[in-house]
Amino acid sequence: MPIKYDKLIAKMKEHGLTSYRIKKDKIIGQATWKKIQEGGDIDTRTIAKLCKVLDCQPGDLIEYVDEQEEST
């Protein structure tokens, strides 16, 4: 997958945003959280919601990595 969520996961930890709080406060759905953990696709509405909660820009959360360069 060319989109990496490592920065998002680190930012969530930095802000104390746990999977429990995500579920309790209905920030994003459990299926979406699982996709993030597994490197799946999420939509821009989810990214926008996370940017609002974490007070940041999309580039602070996700990173594009060329899969061809990564495998060489």
MMTF fields as JSON, N, C-alpha, C and O atoms, coordinates in Angstrom:
{
  "mmtfVersion": "1.0.0",
  "mmtfProducer": "UNKNOWN",
  "numBonds": 287,
  "numAtoms": 288,
  "numGroups": 72,
  "numChains": 1,
  "numModels": 1,
  "chainsPerModel": [1],
  "groupsPerChain": [72],
  "chainIdList": ["A"],
  "bondAtomList": [4, 2, 8, 6, 12, 10, 16, 14, 20, 18, 24, 22, 28, 26, 32, 30, 36, 34, 40, 38, 44, 42, 48, 46, 52, 50, 56, 54, 60, 58, 64, 62, 68, 66, 72, 70, 76, 74, 80, 78, 84, 82, 88, 86, 92, 90, 96, 94, 100, 98, 104, 102, 108, 106, 112, 110, 116, 114, 120, 118, 124, 122, 128, 126, 132, 130, 136, 134, 140, 138, 144, 142, 148, 146, 152, 150, 156, 154, 160, 158, 164, 162, 168, 166, 172, 170, 176, 174, 180, 178, 184, 182, 188, 186, 192, 190, 196, 194, 200, 198, 204, 202, 208, 206, 212, 210, 216, 214, 220, 218, 224, 222, 228, 226, 232, 230, 236, 234, 240, 238, 244, 242, 248, 246, 252, 250, 256, 254, 260, 258, 264, 262, 268, 266, 272, 270, 276, 274, 280, 278, 284, 282],
  "bondOrderList": [1, 1, 1, 1, 1, 1, 1, 1, 1, 1, 1, 1, 1, 1, 1, 1, 1, 1, 1, 1, 1, 1, 1, 1, 1, 1, 1, 1, 1, 1, 1, 1, 1, 1, 1, 1, 1, 1, 1, 1, 1, 1, 1, 1, 1, 1, 1, 1, 1, 1, 1, 1, 1, 1, 1, 1, 1, 1, 1, 1, 1, 1, 1, 1, 1, 1, 1, 1, 1, 1, 1],
  "groupList": [{"groupName": "MET", "atomNameList": ["N", "CA", "C", "O"], "elementList": ["N", "C", "C", "O"], "formalChargeList": [0, 0, 0, 0], "bondAtomList": [1, 0, 2, 1, 3, 2], "bondOrderList": [1, 1, 2], "singleLetterCode": "M", "chemCompType": "L-PEPTIDE LINKING"}, {"groupName": "PRO", "atomNameList": ["N", "CA", "C", "O"], "elementList": ["N", "C", "C", "O"], "formalChargeList": [0, 0, 0, 0], "bondAtomList": [1, 0, 2, 1, 3, 2], "bondOrderList": [1, 1, 2], "singleLetterCode": "P", "chemCompType": "L-PEPTIDE LINKING"}, {"groupName": "ILE", "atomNameList": ["N", "CA", "C", "O"], "elementList": ["N", "C", "C", "O"], "formalChargeList": [0, 0, 0, 0], "bondAtomList": [1, 0, 2, 1, 3, 2], "bondOrderList": [1, 1, 2], "singleLetterCode": "I", "chemCompType": "L-PEPTIDE LINKING"}, {"groupName": "LYS", "atomNameList": ["N", "CA", "C", "O"], "elementList": ["N", "C", "C", "O"], "formalChargeList": [0, 0, 0, 0], "bondAtomList": [1, 0, 2, 1, 3, 2], "bondOrderList": [1, 1, 2], "singleLetterCode": "K", "chemCompType": "L-PEPTIDE LINKING"}, {"groupName": "TYR", "atomNameList": ["N", "CA", "C", "O"], "elementList": ["N", "C", "C", "O"], "formalChargeList": [0, 0, 0, 0], "bondAtomList": [1, 0, 2, 1, 3, 2], "bondOrderList": [1, 1, 2], "singleLetterCode": "Y", "chemCompType": "L-PEPTIDE LINKING"}, {"groupName": "ASP", "atomNameList": ["N", "CA", "C", "O"], "elementList": ["N", "C", "C", "O"], "formalChargeList": [0, 0, 0, 0], "bondAtomList": [1, 0, 2, 1, 3, 2], "bondOrderList": [1, 1, 2], "singleLetterCode": "D", "chemCompType": "L-PEPTIDE LINKING"}, {"groupName": "LEU", "atomNameList": ["N", "CA", "C", "O"], "elementList": ["N", "C", "C", "O"], "formalChargeList": [0, 0, 0, 0], "bondAtomList": [1, 0, 2, 1, 3, 2], "bondOrderList": [1, 1, 2], "singleLetterCode": "L", "chemCompType": "L-PEPTIDE LINKING"}, {"groupName": "ALA", "atomNameList": ["N", "CA", "C", "O"], "elementList": ["N", "C", "C", "O"], "formalChargeList": [0, 0, 0, 0], "bondAtomList": [1, 0, 2, 1, 3, 2], "bondOrderList": [1, 1, 2], "singleLetterCode": "A", "chemCompType": "L-PEPTIDE LINKING"}, {"groupName": "GLU", "atomNameList": ["N", "CA", "C", "O"], "elementList": ["N", "C", "C", "O"], "formalChargeList": [0, 0, 0, 0], "bondAtomList": [1, 0, 2, 1, 3, 2], "bondOrderList": [1, 1, 2], "singleLetterCode": "E", "chemCompType": "L-PEPTIDE LINKING"}, {"groupName": "HIS", "atomNameList": ["N", "CA", "C", "O"], "elementList": ["N", "C", "C", "O"], "formalChargeList": [0, 0, 0, 0], "bondAtomList": [1, 0, 2, 1, 3, 2], "bondOrderList": [1, 1, 2], "singleLetterCode": "H", "chemCompType": "L-PEPTIDE LINKING"}, {"groupName": "GLY", "atomNameList": ["N", "CA", "C", "O"], "elementList": ["N", "C", "C", "O"], "formalChargeList": [0, 0, 0, 0], "bondAtomList": [1, 0, 2, 1, 3, 2], "bondOrderList": [1, 1, 2], "singleLetterCode": "G", "chemCompType": "PEPTIDE LINKING"}, {"groupName": "THR", "atomNameList": ["N", "CA", "C", "O"], "elementList": ["N", "C", "C", "O"], "formalChargeList": [0, 0, 0, 0], "bondAtomList": [1, 0, 2, 1, 3, 2], "bondOrderList": [1, 1, 2], "singleLetterCode": "T", "chemCompType": "L-PEPTIDE LINKING"}, {"groupName": "SER", "atomNameList": ["N", "CA", "C", "O"], "elementList": ["N", "C", "C", "O"], "formalChargeList": [0, 0, 0, 0], "bondAtomList": [1, 0, 2, 1, 3, 2], "bondOrderList": [1, 1, 2], "singleLetterCode": "S", "chemCompType": "L-PEPTIDE LINKING"}, {"groupName": "ARG", "atomNameList": ["N", "CA", "C", "O"], "elementList": ["N", "C", "C", "O"], "formalChargeList": [0, 0, 0, 0], "bondAtomList": [1, 0, 2, 1, 3, 2], "bondOrderList": [1, 1, 2], "singleLetterCode": "R", "chemCompType": "L-PEPTIDE LINKING"}, {"groupName": "GLN", "atomNameList": ["N", "CA", "C", "O"], "elementList": ["N", "C", "C", "O"], "formalChargeList": [0, 0, 0, 0], "bondAtomList": [1, 0, 2, 1, 3, 2], "bondOrderList": [1, 1, 2], "singleLetterCode": "Q", "chemCompType": "L-PEPTIDE LINKING"}, {"groupName": "TRP", "atomNameList": ["N", "CA", "C", "O"], "elementList": ["N", "C", "C", "O"], "formalChargeList": [0, 0, 0, 0], "bondAtomList": [1, 0, 2, 1, 3, 2], "bondOrderList": [1, 1, 2], "singleLetterCode": "W", "chemCompType": "L-PEPTIDE LINKING"}, {"groupName": "CYS", "atomNameList": ["N", "CA", "C", "O"], "elementList": ["N", "C", "C", "O"], "formalChargeList": [0, 0, 0, 0], "bondAtomList": [1, 0, 2, 1, 3, 2], "bondOrderList": [1, 1, 2], "singleLetterCode": "C", "chemCompType": "L-PEPTIDE LINKING"}, {"groupName": "VAL", "atomNameList": ["N", "CA", "C", "O"], "elementList": ["N", "C", "C", "O"], "formalChargeList": [0, 0, 0, 0], "bondAtomList": [1, 0, 2, 1, 3, 2], "bondOrderList": [1, 1, 2], "singleLetterCode": "V", "chemCompType": "L-PEPTIDE LINKING"}],
  "groupTypeList": [0, 1, 2, 3, 4, 5, 3, 6, 2, 7, 3, 0, 3, 8, 9, 10, 6, 11, 12, 4, 13, 2, 3, 3, 5, 3, 2, 2, 10, 14, 7, 11, 15, 3, 3, 2, 14, 8, 10, 10, 5, 2, 5, 11, 13, 11, 2, 7, 3, 6, 16, 3, 17, 6, 5, 16, 14, 1, 10, 5, 6, 2, 8, 4, 17, 5, 8, 14, 8, 8, 12, 11],
  "groupIdList": [1, 2, 3, 4, 5, 6, 7, 8, 9, 10, 11, 12, 13, 14, 15, 16, 17, 18, 19, 20, 21, 22, 23, 24, 25, 26, 27, 28, 29, 30, 31, 32, 33, 34, 35, 36, 37, 38, 39, 40, 41, 42, 43, 44, 45, 46, 47, 48, 49, 50, 51, 52, 53, 54, 55, 56, 57, 58, 59, 60, 61, 62, 63, 64, 65, 66, 67, 68, 69, 70, 71, 72],
  "secStructList": [7, 7, 3, 3, 7, 2, 2, 2, 2, 2, 2, 2, 2, 2, 6, 6, 7, 7, 2, 2, 2, 2, 2, 2, 6, 6, 1, 1, 7, 2, 2, 2, 2, 2, 2, 2, 2, 2, 6, 7, 7, 7, 7, 2, 2, 2, 2, 2, 2, 2, 2, 2, 2, 2, 6, 7, 7, 4, 4, 4, 6, 7, 3, 3, 7, 7, 2, 2, 2, 2, 2, 7],
  "xCoordList": [0.827, 0.0, 0.873, 1.749, 0.662, 1.537, 1.285, 2.133, 0.154, -0.126, 0.198, -0.3, 1.035, 1.449, 0.815, 0.723, 0.377, -0.296, 0.563, 0.037, 1.845, 2.731, 2.69, 2.679, 2.668, 2.631, 1.322, 1.311, 0.227, -1.073, -1.08, -1.514, -0.606, -0.591, 0.287, -0.069, 1.425, 2.311, 1.643, 1.752, 0.951, 0.281, -0.858, -1.09, -1.561, -2.649, -2.089, -2.661, -0.986, -0.347, 0.098, -0.075, 0.668, 1.146, 0.008, 0.211, -1.189, -2.359, -3.196, -4.254, -2.731, -3.462, -4.762, -5.689, -4.841, -6.049, -5.957, -5.282, -6.631, -6.583, -7.738, -8.681, -7.656, -8.749, -10.031, -11.131, -9.885, -11.06, -11.735, -12.956, -10.944, -11.518, -12.12, -13.159, -11.47, -11.994, -13.403, -14.31, -13.568, -14.869, -15.857, -16.992, -15.439, -16.307, -16.818, -18.008, -15.933, -16.295, -16.79, -17.106, -16.859, -17.342, -16.597, -17.199, -15.275, -14.442, -14.385, -14.642, -14.055, -14.112, -14.625, -14.567, -15.121, -15.632, -14.528, -13.376, -14.895, -13.93, -13.349, -12.168, -14.179, -13.692, -12.637, -11.639, -12.87, -11.906, -10.616, -9.53, -10.721, -9.536, -8.718, -7.489, -9.412, -8.728, -8.005, -6.882, -8.653, -8.016, -6.736, -5.73, -6.781, -5.601, -4.471, -3.328, -4.791, -3.781, -3.191, -2.014, -4.009, -3.561, -3.05, -2.618, -3.095, -2.607, -3.582, -3.17, -4.869, -5.889, -6.27, -5.68, -7.267, -7.727, -8.749, -9.654, -8.594, -9.601, -9.968, -9.188, -11.157, -11.58, -11.19, -10.746, -11.367, -10.954, -11.8, -11.32, -13.037, -13.856, -13.224, -13.221, -12.691, -12.014, -10.754, -10.488, -9.987, -8.769, -9.128, -8.454, -10.188, -10.617, -11.028, -10.691, -11.75, -12.194, -10.998, -10.963, -10.028, -8.831, -7.998, -7.417, -7.936, -7.211, -7.851, -7.151, -9.183, -9.88, -9.581, -9.268, -9.681, -9.454, -8.008, -7.751, -7.068, -5.652, -5.053, -3.871, -5.88, -5.46, -4.208, -3.16, -4.343, -3.192, -3.659, -4.852, -2.73, -2.994, -2.833, -2.148, -3.455, -3.351, -1.908, -1.631, -1.009, 0.393, 1.06, 2.096, 0.453, 0.965, 0.555, 1.079, -0.396, -0.967, -0.602, -0.433, -0.483, -0.257, 0.97, 1.399, 1.514, 2.707, 2.595, 2.226, 2.918, 2.956, 4.351, 5.349, 4.411, 5.682, 5.56, 4.702, 6.426, 6.41, 6.782, 7.878, 5.868, 6.089, 7.261, 7.957, 7.496, 8.606, 9.936, 10.856, 10.048, 11.281, 11.508, 12.641, 10.394, 10.49, 11.01, 11.685, 10.695, 11.087, 12.495, 13.011, 13.132, 14.486, 15.549, 16.737],
  "yCoordList": [-1.186, 0.0, 1.251, 1.378, 2.169, 3.339, 4.412, 5.284, 4.375, 5.357, 4.733, 3.66, 5.417, 4.942, 5.814, 7.032, 5.185, 5.89, 5.955, 6.222, 5.722, 5.74, 7.086, 7.144, 8.17, 9.505, 9.727, 10.354, 9.216, 9.336, 8.603, 9.15, 7.386, 6.583, 7.246, 7.269, 7.783, 8.476, 9.731, 10.019, 10.48, 11.707, 11.384, 12.117, 10.293, 9.877, 9.536, 9.925, 8.82, 8.493, 9.757, 9.892, 10.675, 11.945, 12.734, 13.401, 12.641, 13.357, 12.503, 12.941, 11.3, 10.43, 9.904, 9.593, 9.801, 9.313, 7.796, 7.284, 7.093, 5.633, 5.031, 5.731, 3.734, 3.057, 3.116, 3.162, 3.113, 3.232, 4.594, 4.669, 5.662, 7.003, 7.162, 7.802, 6.583, 6.646, 6.056, 6.616, 4.919, 4.251, 5.024, 5.266, 5.409, 6.09, 7.421, 7.719, 8.211, 9.529, 9.492, 10.533, 8.296, 8.1, 8.995, 9.633, 9.025, 9.835, 9.203, 9.871, 7.93, 7.144, 5.759, 5.364, 5.029, 3.696, 2.681, 2.885, 1.599, 0.535, -0.071, -0.414, -0.203, -0.759, 0.16, -0.306, 1.46, 2.43, 2.387, 2.451, 2.279, 2.182, 0.949, 0.998, -0.154, -1.389, -1.2, -1.672, -0.509, -0.234, 0.579, 0.321, 1.557, 2.378, 1.502, 1.608, 0.653, -0.218, -1.191, -1.543, -1.626, -2.61, -1.969, -2.675, -0.639, 0.046, 0.039, 0.118, -0.054, -0.065, 1.337, 2.325, 1.407, 2.693, 3.327, 2.655, 4.623, 5.386, 6.593, 7.011, 7.159, 8.27, 9.625, 9.728, 10.652, 11.991, 12.545, 13.392, 12.095, 12.546, 12.103, 12.851, 10.89, 10.378, 11.183, 11.544, 11.46, 12.257, 13.645, 14.164, 14.252, 15.574, 15.547, 16.456, 14.511, 14.391, 14.247, 14.858, 13.441, 13.25, 14.53, 14.841, 15.27, 16.544, 17.519, 18.249, 17.529, 18.421, 18.032, 18.888, 16.743, 16.258, 16.488, 16.862, 16.263, 16.363, 17.744, 17.979, 18.659, 20.018, 20.009, 20.527, 19.403, 19.294, 19.271, 19.397, 19.111, 19.027, 17.579, 16.8, 17.193, 15.818, 15.315, 14.148, 16.171, 15.779, 15.412, 14.746, 15.853, 15.501, 14.087, 13.53, 13.504, 12.205, 11.07, 9.926, 11.396, 10.335, 10.65, 11.798, 9.597, 9.739, 8.795, 7.631, 9.307, 8.476, 7.887, 8.606, 6.582, 5.893, 5.079, 4.204, 5.376, 4.658, 3.199, 2.903, 2.295, 0.871, 0.316, -0.579, 0.827, 0.353, 0.725, -0.092, 1.943, 2.374, 1.628, 1.321, 1.342, 0.66, -0.777, -1.292, -1.418, -2.826, -2.978, -4.093, -1.868, -1.984, -1.821, -1.893],
  "zCoordList": [0.0, 0.0, 0.0, 0.855, -0.925, -1.01, 0.052, 0.24, 0.746, 1.795, 3.146, 3.486, 3.905, 5.229, 6.3, 6.146, 7.386, 8.477, 9.737, 10.818, 9.627, 10.798, 11.514, 12.744, 10.733, 11.327, 12.081, 13.14, 11.539, 12.195, 13.532, 14.546, 13.527, 14.751, 15.808, 16.986, 15.396, 16.345, 16.896, 18.088, 16.034, 16.469, 17.434, 18.395, 17.177, 18.071, 19.454, 20.472, 19.485, 20.769, 21.484, 22.695, 20.729, 21.279, 21.947, 22.962, 21.357, 21.877, 22.841, 23.292, 23.153, 24.076, 23.507, 24.255, 22.188, 21.526, 21.39, 20.497, 22.271, 22.313, 21.516, 21.146, 21.257, 20.557, 21.391, 20.841, 22.714, 23.591, 23.393, 23.262, 23.371, 23.201, 21.806, 21.645, 20.803, 19.434, 19.4, 18.784, 20.069, 20.093, 20.972, 20.559, 22.167, 23.125, 22.569, 22.67, 21.988, 21.466, 20.024, 19.448, 19.439, 18.057, 17.07, 16.205, 17.221, 16.332, 14.951, 13.95, 14.891, 13.654, 14.024, 15.189, 13.051, 13.296, 13.541, 13.156, 14.179, 14.479, 13.202, 13.157, 12.166, 10.901, 10.279, 9.728, 10.374, 9.849, 10.649, 10.074, 11.97, 12.823, 12.451, 12.41, 12.183, 11.789, 10.448, 10.273, 9.506, 8.212, 8.393, 7.732, 9.29, 9.55, 10.099, 9.655, 11.05, 11.646, 10.64, 10.725, 9.685, 8.694, 7.405, 6.493, 7.322, 6.127, 4.977, 3.82, 5.265, 4.214, 3.772, 4.209, 2.897, 2.369, 3.309, 3.805, 3.545, 4.274, 3.425, 2.569, 3.654, 2.803, 3.384, 4.527, 2.57, 2.968, 4.108, 4.862, 4.257, 5.392, 6.705, 7.682, 6.725, 7.915, 8.199, 9.346, 7.167, 7.334, 7.858, 8.748, 7.31, 7.762, 9.233, 9.992, 9.63, 11.02, 11.962, 13.03, 11.561, 12.378, 12.438, 13.478, 11.336, 11.331, 12.314, 13.015, 12.364, 13.293, 14.745, 15.573, 15.041, 16.4, 16.833, 17.977, 15.918, 16.251, 15.943, 16.191, 15.398, 15.072, 14.202, 14.586, 13.012, 12.108, 10.662, 10.385, 9.755, 8.325, 7.854, 8.516, 6.714, 6.226, 6.087, 6.365, 5.667, 5.513, 6.833, 6.853, 7.941, 9.254, 9.655, 10.62, 8.897, 9.259, 8.314, 8.735, 7.041, 6.052, 5.208, 5.091, 4.628, 3.797, 2.608, 2.76, 1.418, 0.221, 0.075, 0.132, -0.112, -0.322, -1.608, -1.72, -2.574, -3.836, -3.586, -3.109, -3.909, -3.635, -4.432, -3.952, -5.643, -6.452, -5.827, -5.792, -5.337, -4.685, -3.373, -3.003, -2.671, -1.387, -1.541, -0.649, -2.667, -2.852, -3.419, -3.485, -3.831, -4.384, -3.346, -3.662]
}
